[in-house]
Amino acid sequence: MDNNNLIRFLLTFFLGWIGSIVINHTSLKPEGYKSRTLAYIFLTIITFGIYGLVASICNLTFDPSKKKNIGYFKA
């Protein structure tokens, strides 16, 4: 498991969308990707935190070779 994946998981899980903003503007952002900060905010609110948990788990399994990764899009 990549260290950055663990850090992204922890930031997203414990800080929610603030963690997404931090990830998007630091070296924790996967190269060639942007974080979906507004999606984190909106979906976490309407799913009562469930999306934040799912996105956090997906940060552990982030794979740049995949076409889609939850919470990220190709920049």
PyMOL Python script that loads the backbone (N, CA, C, O; Angstrom):
from pymol import cmd

cmd.read_pdbstr("""\
ATOM      1  N   MET A   1       0.845  -1.182   0.000  1.00  0.00           N
ATOM      2  CA  MET A   1       0.000   0.000   0.000  1.00  0.00           C
ATOM      3  C   MET A   1       0.887   1.241   0.000  1.00  0.00           C
ATOM      4  O   MET A   1       1.846   1.342   0.765  1.00  0.00           O
ATOM      5  N   ASP A   2       0.543   2.182  -0.877  1.00  0.00           N
ATOM      6  CA  ASP A   2       1.273   3.432  -1.015  1.00  0.00           C
ATOM      7  C   ASP A   2       1.009   4.331   0.200  1.00  0.00           C
ATOM      8  O   ASP A   2      -0.129   4.447   0.655  1.00  0.00           O
ATOM      9  N   ASN A   3       2.071   4.965   0.723  1.00  0.00           N
ATOM     10  CA  ASN A   3       1.944   5.873   1.862  1.00  0.00           C
ATOM     11  C   ASN A   3       0.988   7.020   1.564  1.00  0.00           C
ATOM     12  O   ASN A   3       0.200   7.408   2.427  1.00  0.00           O
ATOM     13  N   ASN A   4       1.048   7.575   0.335  1.00  0.00           N
ATOM     14  CA  ASN A   4       0.155   8.671  -0.029  1.00  0.00           C
ATOM     15  C   ASN A   4      -1.305   8.222  -0.014  1.00  0.00           C
ATOM     16  O   ASN A   4      -2.183   9.009   0.341  1.00  0.00           O
ATOM     17  N   ASN A   5      -1.579   6.979  -0.390  1.00  0.00           N
ATOM     18  CA  ASN A   5      -2.949   6.472  -0.337  1.00  0.00           C
ATOM     19  C   ASN A   5      -3.472   6.488   1.099  1.00  0.00           C
ATOM     20  O   ASN A   5      -4.618   6.861   1.346  1.00  0.00           O
ATOM     21  N   LEU A   6      -2.622   6.080   2.042  1.00  0.00           N
ATOM     22  CA  LEU A   6      -3.018   6.074   3.448  1.00  0.00           C
ATOM     23  C   LEU A   6      -3.273   7.494   3.944  1.00  0.00           C
ATOM     24  O   LEU A   6      -4.253   7.735   4.650  1.00  0.00           O
ATOM     25  N   ILE A   7      -2.417   8.420   3.589  1.00  0.00           N
ATOM     26  CA  ILE A   7      -2.590   9.812   4.007  1.00  0.00           C
ATOM     27  C   ILE A   7      -3.869  10.391   3.410  1.00  0.00           C
ATOM     28  O   ILE A   7      -4.620  11.081   4.100  1.00  0.00           O
ATOM     29  N   ARG A   8      -4.120  10.110   2.115  1.00  0.00           N
ATOM     30  CA  ARG A   8      -5.357  10.593   1.487  1.00  0.00           C
ATOM     31  C   ARG A   8      -6.583   9.998   2.186  1.00  0.00           C
ATOM     32  O   ARG A   8      -7.583  10.687   2.388  1.00  0.00           O
ATOM     33  N   PHE A   9      -6.498   8.705   2.557  1.00  0.00           N
ATOM     34  CA  PHE A   9      -7.602   8.071   3.287  1.00  0.00           C
ATOM     35  C   PHE A   9      -7.869   8.800   4.592  1.00  0.00           C
ATOM     36  O   PHE A   9      -9.007   9.166   4.886  1.00  0.00           O
ATOM     37  N   LEU A  10      -6.818   9.009   5.373  1.00  0.00           N
ATOM     38  CA  LEU A  10      -6.985   9.646   6.679  1.00  0.00           C
ATOM     39  C   LEU A  10      -7.531  11.062   6.562  1.00  0.00           C
ATOM     40  O   LEU A  10      -8.417  11.454   7.321  1.00  0.00           O
ATOM     41  N   LEU A  11      -6.997  11.840   5.600  1.00  0.00           N
ATOM     42  CA  LEU A  11      -7.482  13.204   5.408  1.00  0.00           C
ATOM     43  C   LEU A  11      -8.953  13.220   5.003  1.00  0.00           C
ATOM     44  O   LEU A  11      -9.738  14.005   5.536  1.00  0.00           O
ATOM     45  N   THR A  12      -9.319  12.370   4.076  1.00  0.00           N
ATOM     46  CA  THR A  12     -10.693  12.346   3.605  1.00  0.00           C
ATOM     47  C   THR A  12     -11.637  11.840   4.690  1.00  0.00           C
ATOM     48  O   THR A  12     -12.732  12.376   4.862  1.00  0.00           O
ATOM     49  N   PHE A  13     -11.218  10.817   5.418  1.00  0.00           N
ATOM     50  CA  PHE A  13     -12.077  10.229   6.444  1.00  0.00           C
ATOM     51  C   PHE A  13     -12.284  11.180   7.617  1.00  0.00           C
ATOM     52  O   PHE A  13     -13.415  11.385   8.059  1.00  0.00           O
ATOM     53  N   PHE A  14     -11.203  11.758   8.118  1.00  0.00           N
ATOM     54  CA  PHE A  14     -11.315  12.573   9.320  1.00  0.00           C
ATOM     55  C   PHE A  14     -11.625  14.043   9.046  1.00  0.00           C
ATOM     56  O   PHE A  14     -12.229  14.708   9.887  1.00  0.00           O
ATOM     57  N   LEU A  15     -11.225  14.559   7.889  1.00  0.00           N
ATOM     58  CA  LEU A  15     -11.466  15.967   7.610  1.00  0.00           C
ATOM     59  C   LEU A  15     -12.504  16.190   6.523  1.00  0.00           C
ATOM     60  O   LEU A  15     -12.848  17.333   6.224  1.00  0.00           O
ATOM     61  N   GLY A  16     -13.008  15.112   5.926  1.00  0.00           N
ATOM     62  CA  GLY A  16     -14.034  15.242   4.902  1.00  0.00           C
ATOM     63  C   GLY A  16     -13.582  16.083   3.730  1.00  0.00           C
ATOM     64  O   GLY A  16     -12.491  15.878   3.198  1.00  0.00           O
ATOM     65  N   TRP A  17     -14.410  17.028   3.322  1.00  0.00           N
ATOM     66  CA  TRP A  17     -14.104  17.829   2.143  1.00  0.00           C
ATOM     67  C   TRP A  17     -12.929  18.757   2.367  1.00  0.00           C
ATOM     68  O   TRP A  17     -12.283  19.154   1.397  1.00  0.00           O
ATOM     69  N   ILE A  18     -12.621  19.123   3.611  1.00  0.00           N
ATOM     70  CA  ILE A  18     -11.427  19.945   3.871  1.00  0.00           C
ATOM     71  C   ILE A  18     -10.192  19.138   3.476  1.00  0.00           C
ATOM     72  O   ILE A  18      -9.243  19.682   2.913  1.00  0.00           O
ATOM     73  N   GLY A  19     -10.210  17.852   3.772  1.00  0.00           N
ATOM     74  CA  GLY A  19      -9.119  16.967   3.359  1.00  0.00           C
ATOM     75  C   GLY A  19      -8.990  16.921   1.854  1.00  0.00           C
ATOM     76  O   GLY A  19      -7.882  16.857   1.321  1.00  0.00           O
ATOM     77  N   SER A  20     -10.125  16.953   1.160  1.00  0.00           N
ATOM     78  CA  SER A  20     -10.110  16.962  -0.304  1.00  0.00           C
ATOM     79  C   SER A  20      -9.443  18.229  -0.832  1.00  0.00           C
ATOM     80  O   SER A  20      -8.677  18.174  -1.794  1.00  0.00           O
ATOM     81  N   ILE A  21      -9.732  19.363  -0.208  1.00  0.00           N
ATOM     82  CA  ILE A  21      -9.093  20.629  -0.615  1.00  0.00           C
ATOM     83  C   ILE A  21      -7.586  20.542  -0.383  1.00  0.00           C
ATOM     84  O   ILE A  21      -6.799  20.938  -1.242  1.00  0.00           O
ATOM     85  N   VAL A  22      -7.185  20.022   0.784  1.00  0.00           N
ATOM     86  CA  VAL A  22      -5.762  19.880   1.097  1.00  0.00           C
ATOM     87  C   VAL A  22      -5.076  18.983   0.072  1.00  0.00           C
ATOM     88  O   VAL A  22      -4.004  19.314  -0.434  1.00  0.00           O
ATOM     89  N   ILE A  23      -5.704  17.841  -0.233  1.00  0.00           N
ATOM     90  CA  ILE A  23      -5.138  16.898  -1.195  1.00  0.00           C
ATOM     91  C   ILE A  23      -4.965  17.561  -2.551  1.00  0.00           C
ATOM     92  O   ILE A  23      -3.941  17.386  -3.212  1.00  0.00           O
ATOM     93  N   ASN A  24      -5.977  18.328  -2.964  1.00  0.00           N
ATOM     94  CA  ASN A  24      -5.981  18.926  -4.299  1.00  0.00           C
ATOM     95  C   ASN A  24      -4.909  19.998  -4.470  1.00  0.00           C
ATOM     96  O   ASN A  24      -4.514  20.300  -5.596  1.00  0.00           O
ATOM     97  N   HIS A  25      -4.436  20.574  -3.371  1.00  0.00           N
ATOM     98  CA  HIS A  25      -3.477  21.673  -3.470  1.00  0.00           C
ATOM     99  C   HIS A  25      -2.127  21.349  -2.842  1.00  0.00           C
ATOM    100  O   HIS A  25      -1.386  22.255  -2.460  1.00  0.00           O
ATOM    101  N   THR A  26      -1.808  20.072  -2.735  1.00  0.00           N
ATOM    102  CA  THR A  26      -0.506  19.653  -2.208  1.00  0.00           C
ATOM    103  C   THR A  26       0.054  18.545  -3.090  1.00  0.00           C
ATOM    104  O   THR A  26      -0.545  18.164  -4.096  1.00  0.00           O
ATOM    105  N   SER A  27       1.196  18.048  -2.696  1.00  0.00           N
ATOM    106  CA  SER A  27       1.825  16.962  -3.447  1.00  0.00           C
ATOM    107  C   SER A  27       1.102  15.626  -3.232  1.00  0.00           C
ATOM    108  O   SER A  27       1.476  14.622  -3.837  1.00  0.00           O
ATOM    109  N   LEU A  28       0.068  15.603  -2.376  1.00  0.00           N
ATOM    110  CA  LEU A  28      -0.699  14.370  -2.163  1.00  0.00           C
ATOM    111  C   LEU A  28      -1.637  14.086  -3.328  1.00  0.00           C
ATOM    112  O   LEU A  28      -2.171  12.983  -3.445  1.00  0.00           O
ATOM    113  N   LYS A  29      -1.841  15.089  -4.199  1.00  0.00           N
ATOM    114  CA  LYS A  29      -2.714  14.890  -5.359  1.00  0.00           C
ATOM    115  C   LYS A  29      -2.032  13.936  -6.327  1.00  0.00           C
ATOM    116  O   LYS A  29      -0.877  14.155  -6.692  1.00  0.00           O
ATOM    117  N   PRO A  30      -2.720  12.883  -6.750  1.00  0.00           N
ATOM    118  CA  PRO A  30      -2.119  11.962  -7.715  1.00  0.00           C
ATOM    119  C   PRO A  30      -1.791  12.710  -9.006  1.00  0.00           C
ATOM    120  O   PRO A  30      -2.585  13.527  -9.471  1.00  0.00           O
ATOM    121  N   GLU A  31      -0.639  12.435  -9.575  1.00  0.00           N
ATOM    122  CA  GLU A  31      -0.192  13.136 -10.775  1.00  0.00           C
ATOM    123  C   GLU A  31      -1.184  12.931 -11.923  1.00  0.00           C
ATOM    124  O   GLU A  31      -1.563  11.805 -12.246  1.00  0.00           O
ATOM    125  N   GLY A  32      -1.592  14.046 -12.526  1.00  0.00           N
ATOM    126  CA  GLY A  32      -2.520  13.983 -13.647  1.00  0.00           C
ATOM    127  C   GLY A  32      -3.986  13.933 -13.237  1.00  0.00           C
ATOM    128  O   GLY A  32      -4.855  13.811 -14.100  1.00  0.00           O
ATOM    129  N   TYR A  33      -4.284  14.023 -11.947  1.00  0.00           N
ATOM    130  CA  TYR A  33      -5.662  13.964 -11.455  1.00  0.00           C
ATOM    131  C   TYR A  33      -5.995  15.203 -10.645  1.00  0.00           C
ATOM    132  O   TYR A  33      -5.105  15.855 -10.099  1.00  0.00           O
ATOM    133  N   LYS A  34      -7.272  15.523 -10.570  1.00  0.00           N
ATOM    134  CA  LYS A  34      -7.771  16.551  -9.672  1.00  0.00           C
ATOM    135  C   LYS A  34      -8.828  15.907  -8.790  1.00  0.00           C
ATOM    136  O   LYS A  34      -9.571  15.026  -9.223  1.00  0.00           O
ATOM    137  N   SER A  35      -8.882  16.364  -7.542  1.00  0.00           N
ATOM    138  CA  SER A  35      -9.866  15.846  -6.606  1.00  0.00           C
ATOM    139  C   SER A  35     -11.215  16.524  -6.859  1.00  0.00           C
ATOM    140  O   SER A  35     -11.265  17.695  -7.235  1.00  0.00           O
ATOM    141  N   ARG A  36     -12.287  15.795  -6.655  1.00  0.00           N
ATOM    142  CA  ARG A  36     -13.629  16.355  -6.847  1.00  0.00           C
ATOM    143  C   ARG A  36     -14.113  16.972  -5.535  1.00  0.00           C
ATOM    144  O   ARG A  36     -14.993  16.422  -4.873  1.00  0.00           O
ATOM    145  N   THR A  37     -13.538  18.113  -5.165  1.00  0.00           N
ATOM    146  CA  THR A  37     -13.828  18.745  -3.879  1.00  0.00           C
ATOM    147  C   THR A  37     -15.310  19.043  -3.702  1.00  0.00           C
ATOM    148  O   THR A  37     -15.877  18.722  -2.657  1.00  0.00           O
ATOM    149  N   LEU A  38     -15.950  19.648  -4.694  1.00  0.00           N
ATOM    150  CA  LEU A  38     -17.370  19.985  -4.552  1.00  0.00           C
ATOM    151  C   LEU A  38     -18.229  18.731  -4.450  1.00  0.00           C
ATOM    152  O   LEU A  38     -19.240  18.718  -3.748  1.00  0.00           O
ATOM    153  N   ALA A  39     -17.823  17.682  -5.150  1.00  0.00           N
ATOM    154  CA  ALA A  39     -18.572  16.419  -5.045  1.00  0.00           C
ATOM    155  C   ALA A  39     -18.473  15.859  -3.635  1.00  0.00           C
ATOM    156  O   ALA A  39     -19.455  15.342  -3.102  1.00  0.00           O
ATOM    157  N   TYR A  40     -17.289  15.957  -3.024  1.00  0.00           N
ATOM    158  CA  TYR A  40     -17.135  15.494  -1.641  1.00  0.00           C
ATOM    159  C   TYR A  40     -18.101  16.238  -0.727  1.00  0.00           C
ATOM    160  O   TYR A  40     -18.781  15.622   0.094  1.00  0.00           O
ATOM    161  N   ILE A  41     -18.163  17.560  -0.866  1.00  0.00           N
ATOM    162  CA  ILE A  41     -19.028  18.377  -0.007  1.00  0.00           C
ATOM    163  C   ILE A  41     -20.487  17.959  -0.188  1.00  0.00           C
ATOM    164  O   ILE A  41     -21.161  17.596   0.776  1.00  0.00           O
ATOM    165  N   PHE A  42     -20.962  18.012  -1.424  1.00  0.00           N
ATOM    166  CA  PHE A  42     -22.366  17.760  -1.725  1.00  0.00           C
ATOM    167  C   PHE A  42     -22.781  16.333  -1.372  1.00  0.00           C
ATOM    168  O   PHE A  42     -23.763  16.125  -0.659  1.00  0.00           O
ATOM    169  N   LEU A  43     -22.034  15.362  -1.871  1.00  0.00           N
ATOM    170  CA  LEU A  43     -22.435  13.968  -1.657  1.00  0.00           C
ATOM    171  C   LEU A  43     -22.302  13.533  -0.201  1.00  0.00           C
ATOM    172  O   LEU A  43     -23.087  12.709   0.267  1.00  0.00           O
ATOM    173  N   THR A  44     -21.326  14.069   0.517  1.00  0.00           N
ATOM    174  CA  THR A  44     -21.184  13.715   1.928  1.00  0.00           C
ATOM    175  C   THR A  44     -22.366  14.256   2.724  1.00  0.00           C
ATOM    176  O   THR A  44     -22.864  13.589   3.631  1.00  0.00           O
ATOM    177  N   ILE A  45     -22.817  15.464   2.387  1.00  0.00           N
ATOM    178  CA  ILE A  45     -23.968  16.041   3.089  1.00  0.00           C
ATOM    179  C   ILE A  45     -25.236  15.241   2.809  1.00  0.00           C
ATOM    180  O   ILE A  45     -25.955  14.875   3.739  1.00  0.00           O
ATOM    181  N   ILE A  46     -25.518  14.964   1.520  1.00  0.00           N
ATOM    182  CA  ILE A  46     -26.796  14.310   1.208  1.00  0.00           C
ATOM    183  C   ILE A  46     -26.818  12.823   1.562  1.00  0.00           C
ATOM    184  O   ILE A  46     -27.892  12.228   1.646  1.00  0.00           O
ATOM    185  N   THR A  47     -25.657  12.221   1.767  1.00  0.00           N
ATOM    186  CA  THR A  47     -25.630  10.805   2.163  1.00  0.00           C
ATOM    187  C   THR A  47     -25.294  10.646   3.645  1.00  0.00           C
ATOM    188  O   THR A  47     -24.973   9.548   4.099  1.00  0.00           O
ATOM    189  N   PHE A  48     -25.368  11.739   4.392  1.00  0.00           N
ATOM    190  CA  PHE A  48     -25.115  11.714   5.835  1.00  0.00           C
ATOM    191  C   PHE A  48     -23.766  11.094   6.181  1.00  0.00           C
ATOM    192  O   PHE A  48     -23.650  10.345   7.151  1.00  0.00           O
ATOM    193  N   GLY A  49     -22.758  11.407   5.391  1.00  0.00           N
ATOM    194  CA  GLY A  49     -21.394  10.967   5.671  1.00  0.00           C
ATOM    195  C   GLY A  49     -20.976   9.669   5.019  1.00  0.00           C
ATOM    196  O   GLY A  49     -19.795   9.321   5.039  1.00  0.00           O
ATOM    197  N   ILE A  50     -21.920   8.944   4.440  1.00  0.00           N
ATOM    198  CA  ILE A  50     -21.592   7.640   3.848  1.00  0.00           C
ATOM    199  C   ILE A  50     -20.642   7.797   2.672  1.00  0.00           C
ATOM    200  O   ILE A  50     -19.692   7.025   2.537  1.00  0.00           O
ATOM    201  N   TYR A  51     -20.888   8.798   1.809  1.00  0.00           N
ATOM    202  CA  TYR A  51     -19.992   9.000   0.661  1.00  0.00           C
ATOM    203  C   TYR A  51     -18.580   9.322   1.128  1.00  0.00           C
ATOM    204  O   TYR A  51     -17.612   8.856   0.526  1.00  0.00           O
ATOM    205  N   GLY A  52     -18.445  10.111   2.189  1.00  0.00           N
ATOM    206  CA  GLY A  52     -17.117  10.420   2.723  1.00  0.00           C
ATOM    207  C   GLY A  52     -16.376   9.160   3.128  1.00  0.00           C
ATOM    208  O   GLY A  52     -15.172   9.041   2.901  1.00  0.00           O
ATOM    209  N   LEU A  53     -17.088   8.225   3.725  1.00  0.00           N
ATOM    210  CA  LEU A  53     -16.480   6.948   4.115  1.00  0.00           C
ATOM    211  C   LEU A  53     -16.074   6.139   2.885  1.00  0.00           C
ATOM    212  O   LEU A  53     -14.975   5.585   2.838  1.00  0.00           O
ATOM    213  N   VAL A  54     -16.967   6.071   1.883  1.00  0.00           N
ATOM    214  CA  VAL A  54     -16.663   5.327   0.654  1.00  0.00           C
ATOM    215  C   VAL A  54     -15.470   5.944  -0.060  1.00  0.00           C
ATOM    216  O   VAL A  54     -14.570   5.222  -0.488  1.00  0.00           O
ATOM    217  N   ALA A  55     -15.446   7.268  -0.195  1.00  0.00           N
ATOM    218  CA  ALA A  55     -14.344   7.944  -0.863  1.00  0.00           C
ATOM    219  C   ALA A  55     -13.037   7.726  -0.106  1.00  0.00           C
ATOM    220  O   ALA A  55     -11.982   7.573  -0.720  1.00  0.00           O
ATOM    221  N   SER A  56     -13.104   7.712   1.215  1.00  0.00           N
ATOM    222  CA  SER A  56     -11.906   7.469   2.021  1.00  0.00           C
ATOM    223  C   SER A  56     -11.337   6.090   1.740  1.00  0.00           C
ATOM    224  O   SER A  56     -10.129   5.933   1.563  1.00  0.00           O
ATOM    225  N   ILE A  57     -12.200   5.101   1.701  1.00  0.00           N
ATOM    226  CA  ILE A  57     -11.755   3.729   1.420  1.00  0.00           C
ATOM    227  C   ILE A  57     -11.175   3.637   0.012  1.00  0.00           C
ATOM    228  O   ILE A  57     -10.175   2.954  -0.213  1.00  0.00           O
ATOM    229  N   CYS A  58     -11.809   4.332  -0.937  1.00  0.00           N
ATOM    230  CA  CYS A  58     -11.320   4.303  -2.320  1.00  0.00           C
ATOM    231  C   CYS A  58      -9.952   4.977  -2.455  1.00  0.00           C
ATOM    232  O   CYS A  58      -9.188   4.643  -3.360  1.00  0.00           O
ATOM    233  N   ASN A  59      -9.639   5.912  -1.574  1.00  0.00           N
ATOM    234  CA  ASN A  59      -8.313   6.522  -1.604  1.00  0.00           C
ATOM    235  C   ASN A  59      -7.233   5.501  -1.273  1.00  0.00           C
ATOM    236  O   ASN A  59      -6.092   5.652  -1.711  1.00  0.00           O
ATOM    237  N   LEU A  60      -7.566   4.475  -0.516  1.00  0.00           N
ATOM    238  CA  LEU A  60      -6.599   3.418  -0.195  1.00  0.00           C
ATOM    239  C   LEU A  60      -6.287   2.564  -1.420  1.00  0.00           C
ATOM    240  O   LEU A  60      -5.191   2.019  -1.549  1.00  0.00           O
ATOM    241  N   THR A  61      -7.262   2.456  -2.311  1.00  0.00           N
ATOM    242  CA  THR A  61      -7.097   1.593  -3.476  1.00  0.00           C
ATOM    243  C   THR A  61      -6.911   2.390  -4.759  1.00  0.00           C
ATOM    244  O   THR A  61      -7.080   1.847  -5.851  1.00  0.00           O
ATOM    245  N   PHE A  62      -6.561   3.681  -4.645  1.00  0.00           N
ATOM    246  CA  PHE A  62      -6.391   4.527  -5.823  1.00  0.00           C
ATOM    247  C   PHE A  62      -5.360   3.913  -6.762  1.00  0.00           C
ATOM    248  O   PHE A  62      -4.270   3.533  -6.337  1.00  0.00           O
ATOM    249  N   ASP A  63      -5.709   3.820  -8.029  1.00  0.00           N
ATOM    250  CA  ASP A  63      -4.819   3.237  -9.030  1.00  0.00           C
ATOM    251  C   ASP A  63      -4.816   4.131 -10.264  1.00  0.00           C
ATOM    252  O   ASP A  63      -5.817   4.200 -10.978  1.00  0.00           O
ATOM    253  N   PRO A  64      -3.695   4.823 -10.526  1.00  0.00           N
ATOM    254  CA  PRO A  64      -3.644   5.747 -11.658  1.00  0.00           C
ATOM    255  C   PRO A  64      -3.824   5.074 -13.013  1.00  0.00           C
ATOM    256  O   PRO A  64      -4.097   5.754 -14.001  1.00  0.00           O
ATOM    257  N   SER A  65      -3.676   3.751 -13.080  1.00  0.00           N
ATOM    258  CA  SER A  65      -3.845   3.080 -14.371  1.00  0.00           C
ATOM    259  C   SER A  65      -5.327   2.851 -14.699  1.00  0.00           C
ATOM    260  O   SER A  65      -5.666   2.546 -15.842  1.00  0.00           O
ATOM    261  N   LYS A  66      -6.207   2.997 -13.703  1.00  0.00           N
ATOM    262  CA  LYS A  66      -7.644   2.857 -13.946  1.00  0.00           C
ATOM    263  C   LYS A  66      -8.174   4.114 -14.623  1.00  0.00           C
ATOM    264  O   LYS A  66      -7.654   5.210 -14.411  1.00  0.00           O
ATOM    265  N   LYS A  67      -9.213   3.948 -15.438  1.00  0.00           N
ATOM    266  CA  LYS A  67      -9.832   5.097 -16.090  1.00  0.00           C
ATOM    267  C   LYS A  67     -10.568   5.971 -15.095  1.00  0.00           C
ATOM    268  O   LYS A  67     -10.550   7.196 -15.207  1.00  0.00           O
ATOM    269  N   LYS A  68     -11.220   5.342 -14.114  1.00  0.00           N
ATOM    270  CA  LYS A  68     -12.006   6.079 -13.128  1.00  0.00           C
ATOM    271  C   LYS A  68     -11.581   5.683 -11.724  1.00  0.00           C
ATOM    272  O   LYS A  68     -11.336   4.511 -11.438  1.00  0.00           O
ATOM    273  N   ASN A  69     -11.498   6.680 -10.857  1.00  0.00           N
ATOM    274  CA  ASN A  69     -11.260   6.470  -9.446  1.00  0.00           C
ATOM    275  C   ASN A  69     -12.258   7.352  -8.711  1.00  0.00           C
ATOM    276  O   ASN A  69     -12.389   8.531  -9.040  1.00  0.00           O
ATOM    277  N   ILE A  70     -12.962   6.813  -7.729  1.00  0.00           N
ATOM    278  CA  ILE A  70     -13.966   7.592  -7.023  1.00  0.00           C
ATOM    279  C   ILE A  70     -13.308   8.809  -6.388  1.00  0.00           C
ATOM    280  O   ILE A  70     -12.296   8.696  -5.696  1.00  0.00           O
ATOM    281  N   GLY A  71     -13.897   9.968  -6.632  1.00  0.00           N
ATOM    282  CA  GLY A  71     -13.415  11.206  -6.044  1.00  0.00           C
ATOM    283  C   GLY A  71     -12.369  11.947  -6.867  1.00  0.00           C
ATOM    284  O   GLY A  71     -11.949  13.038  -6.480  1.00  0.00           O
ATOM    285  N   TYR A  72     -11.937  11.384  -7.995  1.00  0.00           N
ATOM    286  CA  TYR A  72     -10.902  12.006  -8.823  1.00  0.00           C
ATOM    287  C   TYR A  72     -11.311  11.988 -10.276  1.00  0.00           C
ATOM    288  O   TYR A  72     -12.101  11.145 -10.699  1.00  0.00           O
ATOM    289  N   PHE A  73     -10.771  12.923 -11.041  1.00  0.00           N
ATOM    290  CA  PHE A  73     -10.951  12.899 -12.486  1.00  0.00           C
ATOM    291  C   PHE A  73      -9.639  13.295 -13.127  1.00  0.00           C
ATOM    292  O   PHE A  73      -8.817  13.976 -12.514  1.00  0.00           O
ATOM    293  N   LYS A  74      -9.442  12.861 -14.379  1.00  0.00           N
ATOM    294  CA  LYS A  74      -8.219  13.189 -15.104  1.00  0.00           C
ATOM    295  C   LYS A  74      -8.171  14.693 -15.350  1.00  0.00           C
ATOM    296  O   LYS A  74      -9.148  15.281 -15.813  1.00  0.00           O
ATOM    297  N   ALA A  75      -7.050  15.305 -15.046  1.00  0.00           N
ATOM    298  CA  ALA A  75      -6.894  16.754 -15.225  1.00  0.00           C
ATOM    299  C   ALA A  75      -6.584  17.084 -16.659  1.00  0.00           C
ATOM    300  O   ALA A  75      -6.419  18.255 -17.000  1.00  0.00           O
TER     301      ALA A  75
END
""", "prot")
cmd.dss("prot")
cmd.show_as("cartoon", "prot")
cmd.util.cbc("prot")
cmd.orient("prot")
